[in-house]
Amino acid sequence: MTRFVYSADTHFGAVGPIYHQQNSYVERLPELIDCLARWIKRRGDINFVLHGGDMVNAGTAENIQLAAEGFVPLSPMHLSLGNHDLTEDNSLEAWLSQAPKLLCGGQPDYTIETEDCAVHIAPTQWCGIPYRWESELEPDLLPEQIERLRRSIEERSDVLHLLCTHSPVFDVPPAQTGWDDPFHLPPEGFTASVMSLVNRFPQLGCVMGAHSHVNMHVEEGGCHFVTVSAFSEAPFEFKVFEVAGGEVRMSTRDLAKEVEFEFTYDDTRAYAQGRECDRSFVCHPNLHR
């Protein structure tokens, strides 16, 4: 069985107000990292940690170096770069040179291979410059990223495949938020590009995102699409994925009873934690649908 922890949106190095859904405790990240490391050690069966992006709040060389050192307690950890990780012209170069252990194979796009599954990392693109974010929030994938994913899935068509890209593929539905309008609705083209892979490959059973700081779960075309709330926001949540025998299970955990500092939770934003159906699922993909 393959078991891994999935978290995102830590925004390491943030100073002052930042985008958030729940109350943010970025300044407590070293304690939160150590707390999660202890939780993983007690479990004793987690193979790796996957970070879904926005590890840092700004992709400066200084932040990247500090993050590479600060997240060591969670090794082995893999990163799917988010928009905040790519704010500078040299951000990608800095990640590759200063945090190579976070990018398997020394590239931003890569695959984590296990006996049970393949987890593909394909960082979302945000503007006309690949692997760079300026101000636009127009998620997309490059044609070469789609082609790499296609080849990788075809090479191991007998196992379950999962994809991690920072942007959500679907919006947070009004049934979850209670609002009239959808929340974090991505462009149709981005959704279509991911769905083209889902429709072609029944082996693609789950797509993981982040960015919204909200737990979300939508099933479409036989594939499960999820996002995770921000790890640095109360109640400090993360997901556990378990893959074996063509089945994938996801559950949502938190460190609320583990942390050693006081925090407050905003009940008016409970939608960020989601309903039970947004927090867990069991999937038995038909690999030959």
N, C-alpha and C positions, 0 to 999 in steps of 0.2 A: 504493500500500500504506500502511496505517496501522500504525505501530509505537509501542507505549508500554510503559513500565516500570511494574510494579505492586509496591508494597511496603506494609507496614503495621506497626502496633504498635511505634512508635518510643518512646512514653512520655516525650517530651521533658519535662524538669523534674522527673523522679522523683528522690526522695532516700530512701535507705535501701532495705530489701528490698521487692521488688515481685513480682507474679506473673511467672513465667518458665518456660521449658522448657529452653533451653540457657543457658550462662553469659551474663549480661547485661553490656553495656558502654555503658549509657545515657550515662555521663559522657563517652564518646568520640563522641557523636553529631555534633558539628561536624566532626570529622575524617572520620567515615563519610560525611556528606553531601558534603563536598568530594571524597572518593574516588569516590563514585558520580557526581558531576558530571563528574569527569575521564573516567570510563569512558564516560559518555554522549557527551562531546565527541569521544572517540576513535572511537566508533561512527559518529557523524555522521548517523544516520538515525532517531533517536528523536523522535517528534512531541510527546510530553508524558509526564509522570509522574503516576500515579494513586496516591493514598494511601488505603488501605482502612480507615483509622480508628485511634483511639487514638494520634493524633499527639502529644498531650500526656498526661501522667499524671493531671492534674486540670485541668478547664476553667476556670481562673481567668483574669481579664483579663490578669494579668501573664504567665502561661504562654502565653496565646494571642498576645500581642504579641511575646514572645520567639521563639515558633515561626514567626510570620509573617516575622520578620526572618531567623531561622536557616535556613529552607528556601529562601531566595531563590536560592541556587546551582542549585537543581533546577527553576527556572521554565522553561516553564510547568508548574505542578503543580496538580492538582485533588484535593479531599478529600471522602471519604465519612465523615461524622462517626461516631465510635464512642462507646461508653458512657463511657469516660474523658474524652472531649472535652466531655461534657455534665453535669458533676458539680455545677454551680452553677445557681441560679435564672436568672442572666443570661448563662449560657454561650453560648447561641445568639445573643443580641444582640451579645455580644463578638465572636464569629466574624464576624458580618455586618458589624460596624463596623470591626474592627481587622484582619481578614484577608479582605477581599472578593475578592481575586484568587484565593483558594483555593476559593471557592464561585462557580462560573460562573453569571452572571445574578443574583447577589445573593440566592440562595435556597438552603436546604439540600438541596432536591430539584431536580435539573436533569439535562440531557442534553448530552453532548459529541457533537457532530455531525461526522462526517467523510464523505468521499466513499464510503468502503468500509463504514462501520458507524455504529451509534449506541450509545454507552455511557451507560447510565442510572444515576444516583446516587440511591439511596433509603435514607437512613439508618435503621437498625433502631431501633424504639421499645422501651423497656424497662419502662415503668411507666404509670400512668394519666395522667401529665403528658407531653404530646408533647415530644419533643426535650429530654428530661431523664432523668438516671440518678441514682437515690438508692442503693439497695442491691440491688433485685431484678435477677435475670437471667432474665427471661421475654420473650425476643425476639418481636416482632410487627411488622406493617406496618399503618399506618392505612388505612381504606377509601379515603380520598382519594389515598393513595400508589398503591394498586393501580389506581385509576381513571386516574390520570395516566399510569402505565406502559402501561395498555391503550390509551389514546388515542395515546400517542407511538409505540407499535409499529405501530398501524394506519395512522398517517400516513406511515410509511416501510416498508411491508410487503415491499418488494423488496430490502432489505438485511439483513445480519446484525445482530442486537442482542445486547448484553451488559449484564448487570446487576451492580452493585456495592452490596452491603449488608453491614454489619460482621459480623453473626452468621452462622456456618455454617448451611447449610440441612440438611446431613446430618452425622452424627457421624464421628469418625475411627474407621475400622473395626478390630475386633480383629486382623484379618489384618495390619494395619500395626503396631499397638502390641505385639501378642503378649499382650495382657491378655484376661481372660475377658469383661469388660464393655465396652460402647461408651464412647468418650471424647467429651465435649462434645456430648452428645445434645440437640438442640433440642426444644422442645415440638412435638407433632404438628400443632397449629394453624398454627404458623409455616411448617413444611415444606409443609403443605397449601396455604397461601395462595400460596406461591411456585410450587408445582407446578401450581396452577390456571392460572397464566400460561404455564408451560412447555407444558402440555397443550393450551392454546388457541392458542398462537403457535409454530409450528415455527421462526420466525425467531429466537427466543430460544435462542441456541446455547451460552451460557456464563453462569454466575452466580459471581461472585467474592465471597469472604468473607475473614475474618481471625479475630481474637478468641482462637483456640485457641493461637496461636503455633506452629502445626504446618502443614507442607505436606500437603495432602490433595487427592485427586482421586477423584470418584465420577461415573460416568455413569448418568443416570436419565432415562427418557423422551426420549432423543435429545439431552439437554442435559448439558453438562459442568459440574460443581460443583467449585470449587477453593477452598482457603484457602492462605495464604502464611505461612511462619514469620516470627518477629519480626526486623525489619531490624537492631535494636540488639543482637541476640544472635548469638553465634558460630554459623556462619561468615559472618554478615551477608548473608543471601540476599535475592533479589528475583526477580521473574518478568519475562520479556519476552513480550509478546503481539504477534503479527503477523497482520494481517487483510487479505485481498485476495481478490477473486473469489468471495466466499461461503465462503471457507475461513479458519479461525482456527488458528494454531499457538501453543502455549505452551511455554516452556522456563524452567528455573530456573537462575539464575546466583548467584555469590557473590563477595565481595570478599576472601576469605581470603588470596590472594596479593597483594592490592593495598594492604592497610592497612599503616601504618608503625609499629604498636605490637604488642607481644606479647599474645597471648590464648591461652586454653586451651579445648579442646573436650571436652565430657562424652560419652564413648562410650556410657555407659549410657542416654543419651537420644537415640540416633541415630534413633529413630522420628520425631522432630520434623522431620528432613530428608526422611523418607519413602523409599519404594522408587522405582525409576525410573518406574513407572506413576503414582506420585503427583506426579512432578516435571515431566512433559511430556505433551503430547498433540497430535494433529492431528485437526481436526474438519471434516467436510464436511456441514454440516446440510442436510437436505432441506427447503427453505423451503416446501414444499407438502405435507409429510407428513400 
